[in-house]
């Protein structure tokens, strides 16, 4: 029986300094591991980003299980604040330390180990596809999207997909994601007329316009939640003037809002609402207001059904916990995969992700591999 040590593979991946967008050797390592196990591997690099597509089994098979994950990590921050070197994968008291230990080199190692063992020990009547990107932590323009574009061009198809992001808040097995909120950011620039603070009638102060618009947006209730989502939120994240003088009315100021929205909205409808609010305040104050919007992703949901039941049953069997079906948290690459096939997310406890001394209990890595192995076994049963 094949035995791949997922914790040892996690350590090797952590030791690759793959701070986005640097590949750092992580995908080279995985390509070698998967090729040796009989996977057909293709590097799908685009825009200076490295990505890996790997398939075991026949192309175009009607039953194909997919895993998705990333090997890029966020910067370490103040390295002197770490108690263990951030790329050492040092283990102390059963805990492995290092950048990416939780998010998400352990998840990638777990599904790679599970997939290799499964196809070699119990060759399925179907195919297994792994899509691994080096561009999740940044803009994600040339990561999973590049892999999905490649698959579309090559007629590669996953029937279902599991993204191995950390999903559990505190305890292994307590939560899986069946969807995510959408995310969009709006930047506003308010352009008035500079003047002396003692003669405000000779100027056009953009600050009250900014205060009014931000107050109107923040006070508005977007919704009260939907069947699978909490209420949408709008957060004012910055208001800036850059004016050090107390006797000068500035000519310009800026502010930014971030919206996390559920399936009651789309970025298009929210953008139209923002435009209405912008235009009204501009008309009322005579201050020109420029708005720029960037959409990181639309809200989506994979309705509870066969895929979520498959994952939940495997999690319960290995952990004793029935995971909550959640749509909480930020964005993930599942927002891209959902256009390709049904997708859910399940992974480790994510309490230390992006933190100094990011770490993972070694036992959890082995547990996650066991969950992924059971999912594969049950899917192809």
C-alpha positions in Angstrom: 0.0 0.0 0.0 1.3 3.4 -1.0 1.9 5.8 2.0 2.6 9.5 1.5 3.4 11.4 4.7 1.3 14.6 4.3 3.1 16.3 7.2 6.5 15.6 5.7 5.2 17.0 2.4 3.8 20.1 4.2 7.3 20.7 5.7 8.9 20.5 2.3 6.4 23.0 0.9 6.9 25.4 3.9 10.6 25.4 3.2 9.9 26.8 -0.3 9.8 30.6 0.2 6.9 31.1 -2.2 5.8 34.6 -1.1 3.4 35.6 -3.8 4.1 35.9 -6.7 7.4 34.0 -6.3 7.0 30.2 -7.1 9.8 29.4 -4.6 10.1 25.8 -5.7 6.8 24.6 -4.3 5.1 23.8 -7.7 8.3 22.2 -9.0 8.3 19.9 -5.9 4.6 19.0 -6.4 5.0 18.4 -10.2 7.8 15.9 -9.5 5.8 14.1 -6.8 2.7 13.9 -9.0 4.4 13.0 -12.2 6.2 10.1 -10.4 2.7 8.9 -9.2 1.4 8.8 -12.8 -0.4 12.1 -13.0 -0.2 14.0 -16.3 1.2 17.4 -15.3 1.1 20.6 -17.2 2.5 24.0 -16.1 -0.1 26.6 -16.9 2.0 29.8 -16.3 0.6 33.2 -17.2 1.4 36.7 -16.5 4.5 35.8 -14.6 2.5 33.5 -12.3 3.2 29.8 -12.0 0.3 27.3 -11.9 0.1 23.5 -12.1 -2.6 21.3 -13.6 -2.4 17.6 -12.9 -4.8 14.8 -13.9 -4.8 11.1 -13.2 -7.1 9.0 -15.4 -8.7 9.5 -18.8 -9.3 13.0 -20.1 -13.0 13.8 -20.4 -14.2 11.1 -18.0 -17.8 11.7 -16.9 -16.8 11.3 -13.3 -13.9 13.5 -12.3 -13.2 14.7 -8.8 -11.2 17.9 -8.5 -9.1 19.6 -5.8 -8.0 23.2 -5.8 -5.5 25.0 -3.7 -2.6 27.4 -3.7 1.1 27.4 -2.7 1.7 31.1 -2.6 1.8 32.7 0.9 1.6 36.3 2.3 4.8 38.0 3.4 6.2 37.1 6.8 6.1 40.6 8.2 8.6 41.3 11.0 10.8 38.2 10.8 12.3 39.1 14.2 8.9 38.7 15.8 8.8 35.0 14.8 9.9 32.5 17.5 10.8 30.0 14.7 12.2 30.8 11.3 9.2 31.4 9.0 10.4 28.9 6.3 11.9 26.3 8.6 8.8 24.1 9.2 10.2 23.5 12.7 8.2 21.2 14.9 7.8 21.7 18.6 5.4 19.9 20.9 3.6 18.4 17.9 3.1 21.8 16.2 4.7 22.7 12.9 5.6 26.4 12.4 6.0 28.3 9.2 4.4 30.7 6.7 1.8 28.8 4.9 1.5 26.1 7.6 -2.2 26.8 7.8 -2.9 28.8 4.6 -2.6 26.5 2.8 0.4 24.3 2.2 -0.9 21.8 4.7 -4.2 21.6 2.7 -2.4 21.1 -0.6 -0.1 18.5 0.9 -3.1 16.6 2.4 -5.0 16.4 -0.9 -1.9 15.6 -2.9 -1.0 12.8 -0.5 -4.6 11.5 -0.5 -5.0 11.6 -4.3 -1.6 9.9 -4.9 -2.4 7.1 -2.5 -6.0 6.7 -3.7 -5.2 6.3 -7.4 -2.3 4.0 -6.9 -4.0 1.7 -4.3 -7.6 1.8 -5.6 -7.5 3.0 -9.2 -10.9 4.6 -9.7 -13.3 4.3 -12.6 -12.9 8.0 -13.3 -10.3 10.8 -13.1 -8.8 13.0 -10.4 -7.7 16.5 -11.2 -5.6 18.8 -9.1 -5.4 22.6 -9.9 -2.7 24.3 -7.8 -2.0 28.0 -8.2 0.8 30.4 -7.1 -1.5 33.4 -7.3 -4.3 33.3 -4.6 -3.0 35.7 -2.0 -2.5 38.7 -4.5 -4.9 39.8 -7.2 -5.6 36.3 -8.4 -5.8 37.4 -12.1 -3.5 34.7 -13.5 -3.9 31.9 -11.0 -7.0 29.7 -10.8 -8.5 31.7 -13.6 -5.6 30.8 -15.8 -6.0 27.1 -14.9 -9.8 27.2 -15.7 -9.1 29.0 -19.0 -6.6 26.2 -19.9 -9.1 23.6 -19.0 -11.8 25.2 -21.1 -9.4 25.4 -24.1 -8.4 21.7 -23.6 -11.9 20.3 -22.9 -10.8 19.3 -19.4 -13.7 19.1 -17.0 -14.2 18.5 -13.2 -17.5 17.1 -12.2 -17.2 18.5 -8.7 -14.4 20.3 -6.8 -13.2 20.7 -3.3 -11.1 23.8 -2.3 -8.7 23.0 0.6 -8.7 26.4 2.3 -8.8 26.4 6.1 -12.5 26.6 7.0 -12.8 25.7 10.6 -12.8 28.6 13.1 -11.7 26.7 16.3 -12.2 23.0 16.1 -11.3 20.5 13.3 -14.4 19.5 11.5 -16.8 22.2 12.7 -17.4 24.1 9.4 -17.3 23.8 5.6 -18.1 26.5 3.1 -20.8 26.0 0.5 -20.6 29.6 -0.8 -19.0 33.0 -0.3 -20.1 36.6 -0.1 -19.3 38.9 -3.0 -16.7 41.6 -2.4 -16.3 45.0 -4.0 -14.5 48.2 -3.2 -15.4 51.8 -4.2 -12.9 54.6 -4.1 -14.2 58.2 -4.1 -12.4 61.4 -4.8 -14.1 64.7 -3.9 -13.0 67.8 -5.8 -14.0 71.2 -4.5 -12.2 74.5 -4.4 -9.4 75.5 -2.1 -9.8 78.6 0.0 -9.1 80.4 3.3 -11.0 78.9 6.3 -12.0 82.4 7.4 -13.8 82.9 4.0 -15.6 79.7 3.3 -18.0 81.3 0.9 -15.1 81.8 -1.5 -14.3 78.1 -1.5 -16.2 74.9 -2.0 -15.3 72.6 0.8 -15.3 68.9 -0.3 -15.2 67.6 3.3 -18.9 68.0 4.1 -19.7 66.2 0.9 -17.5 63.3 1.8 -18.9 63.2 5.3 -22.5 63.2 4.0 -21.9 60.5 1.4 -20.0 58.2 3.8 -22.7 58.7 6.5 -25.5 58.0 4.0 -23.8 54.8 2.7 -22.9 53.5 6.2 -26.4 54.1 7.6 -28.1 52.2 4.8 -29.3 48.7 5.5 -28.5 46.7 2.5 -30.6 43.7 3.5 -31.5 41.5 6.5 -29.8 38.4 5.2 -31.0 35.5 3.0 -31.5 31.8 3.5 -27.8 30.9 3.5 -26.2 34.3 4.1 -25.8 36.8 6.9 -26.8 40.4 6.1 -24.6 42.3 3.6 -22.2 44.8 5.1 -20.8 48.2 3.9 -17.7 49.4 5.8 -16.0 52.8 5.4 -12.4 51.9 5.5 -10.7 55.2 5.1 -11.3 59.0 4.9 -8.3 61.2 3.9 -7.6 64.8 3.3 -3.8 65.1 3.8 -4.4 68.7 5.0 -2.0 69.8 7.8 -3.2 73.4 7.8 -5.9 74.7 10.1 -6.7 77.8 8.1 -7.0 76.2 4.6 -10.1 74.5 3.1 -8.6 71.7 1.0 -9.4 71.3 -2.7 -9.6 67.5 -2.5 -10.3 64.6 -0.2 -10.7 60.9 -0.6 -12.6 58.0 1.0 -13.1 54.3 0.4 -15.8 51.7 1.2 -15.8 47.9 1.0 -19.0 45.9 0.5 -19.4 42.3 1.3 -22.7 41.2 -0.2 -24.9 38.2 -0.2 -27.0 36.6 -3.0 -29.7 39.4 -2.7 -27.4 41.6 -4.7 -24.9 41.7 -7.6 -22.0 44.0 -8.1 -24.0 45.6 -10.9 -27.0 46.5 -8.7 -24.8 47.7 -5.9 -22.7 49.8 -8.3 -25.9 51.4 -9.6 -27.0 52.2 -6.1 -23.6 53.7 -5.3 -23.8 55.8 -8.4 -27.2 57.2 -7.4 -25.9 58.2 -4.0 -22.7 59.7 -5.5 -24.7 61.8 -8.0 -27.2 63.1 -5.4 -24.5 64.3 -3.0 -22.6 65.9 -5.9 -25.7 67.7 -7.1 -26.6 68.9 -3.6 -23.1 70.2 -2.7 -21.6 71.2 -6.1 -18.6 69.1 -5.3 -17.4 66.9 -8.2 -17.2 63.3 -7.0 -15.3 60.7 -9.0 -15.9 57.0 -8.2 -13.9 53.9 -9.2 -15.2 50.4 -8.4 -13.3 47.2 -8.3 -15.1 43.8 -8.0 -13.2 41.0 -6.4 -16.0 38.5 -6.8 -19.7 37.9 -6.9 -21.6 36.1 -4.2 -22.3 32.4 -5.0 -23.7 29.3 -3.3 -23.6 25.6 -4.1 -27.0 24.5 -2.7 -26.8 21.8 -0.1 -26.9 18.4 -1.8 -24.8 15.5 -2.9 -21.5 17.2 -2.7 -21.9 18.9 0.7 -23.4 15.6 2.0 -20.4 13.7 0.7 -17.9 16.0 2.4 -19.9 16.3 5.6 -20.2 12.5 6.0 -16.5 12.1 5.6 -15.7 14.8 8.1 -18.1 13.3 10.6 -16.6 9.9 10.2 -13.1 11.1 10.8 -13.7 13.8 13.4 -17.0 13.0 15.1 -18.3 16.4 14.1 -21.0 17.4 11.6 -19.7 20.5 9.9 -21.9 23.6 9.7 -22.7 24.7 6.2 -21.4 28.2 6.1 -21.0 31.1 3.7 -19.0 33.3 6.1 -15.5 34.7 5.7 -13.7 36.5 2.9 -13.2 35.5 -0.7 -11.4 32.4 -2.0 -10.7 30.9 -5.4 -14.0 28.9 -5.1 -15.5 32.1 -6.6 -13.8 31.2 -9.9 -14.4 27.4 -9.7 -18.1 27.9 -9.2 -18.5 28.9 -12.8 -17.0 25.5 -13.8 -18.6 23.0 -11.5 -20.2 22.6 -8.1 -17.7 23.5 -5.4 -17.3 23.4 -1.7 -14.5 24.2 0.7 -13.1 22.2 3.6 -9.8 22.5 5.4 -8.0 23.0 8.7 -8.6 25.3 11.6 -7.5 28.7 10.4 -6.8 30.6 13.6 -3.1 31.4 12.8 -3.3 32.1 9.1 -1.4 35.3 8.0 -0.1 35.7 11.6 3.4 35.7 13.0 4.2 32.2 14.1 1.6 30.7 11.8 1.4 27.0 12.7 -0.5 23.8 12.4 -0.8 20.7 14.7 0.9 17.8 12.8 -2.0 15.6 13.9 -4.4 17.9 12.0 -2.5 17.4 8.8 -2.9 13.6 9.0 -6.5 14.0 9.9 -7.2 16.2 6.9 -5.5 13.7 4.6 -7.7 11.0 6.1 -10.8 13.1 5.4 -9.8 13.8 1.8 -9.0 10.1 1.3 -12.4 9.1 2.5 -14.1 11.7 0.3 -12.3 10.2 -2.8 -13.2 6.6 -1.7 -16.9 7.4 -1.2 -17.2 9.5 -4.3 -15.9 6.8 -6.6 -17.6 3.9 -4.7 
